[in-house]
Amino acid sequence: MWPNGSSLGPCFRPTNITLEERRLIASPWFAASFCLVGLASNLLALSVLAGARQGSSHTRSSFLTFLCGLVLTDFMGLLITGAIVVSQHAVLFDWHAVDPSCRLCRFFGVVMVFFGLCPLLLGAAMASERYLGITRPFSRPAASSQRRAWATVGLVWATALALGLLPLLGVGRYTVQYPGSWCFLTLGPDPGDVAFGLLFSLLGSFSVGLSFLLNTISVATLCHVYHGQEAAQQRPRDCEVEMMAQLMGIMVVASICWMPLLIFIAQTVLRSPPAMSPTGQLSRATEQQLLIYLRVATWNQILDPWVYILFRRAVIQRLHPRLSARTRSLSLQTQLTRRPTMA
């Protein structure tokens, strides 16, 4: 615990910010608008997913299950964190007075880590599923694909929750962050803080890297099938290309939104001399960078549903009619090639 001169909990670090500065930084209208747009986007994606799952194949049903888990996670993350942040911005409550025992701060920290890691881990799980589906299509029973997908989503949720609970077990700490409206892991030199910060950063970065590797192999395999010698007989279905386009979009969004924050966390906890003073203070520049990178990361929860909504075949073919005509031509060519000939 830092020497804060009171009996307050360990989640409070010394900060030098006035009420006027908090009003300038924390806009309740912006926070509320941001959350409403994100919630509406994810609800729209869930409604589209509900319609797409009817009559879908086993392969596509498994992929849609992962997408449903991703969109549902993003929706709940925006709903829970948004409710706390918007309330704080609206009334500018003093966290010391509202939560002296740090229960709310710890809950907020667990939520931030859980809903931060879940999209990255789900992206890696989806990339693994598509990699196996494309490179080894007969290695798994199709009948259990949907149950296996939900089991994988549950495993991802359990893994992220277990990591988020580590500070409650003594590994790392959750503290109130600048400008006093949110809680997150501590970027301090304490061995527990360093271990937890590196675990969060490396696990997130590994998930993004694994997604990039597996998606690259899957796309290369699809391109090989398209342009191979037996392309007419082995041409992939349209849904395979559609799923890979959506998965690549999800990976790009996650990389752009999350990698700056993950790299910043690793650099800060490993900095020498330490970025945090013995009294628990960070420089104003470091605190502002952390806030900016976090705001960039939260865009992932808004952009994920739009990747699925906009990268569907119906939308792409409407925007590019030539692609639709080319697809029908390729399908007809495949049928003619496979038709038996008379001797």
Disulfide bonds with the S-S distance in Angstrom:
Cys11-Cys102 2.03
Cys105-Cys183 2.17
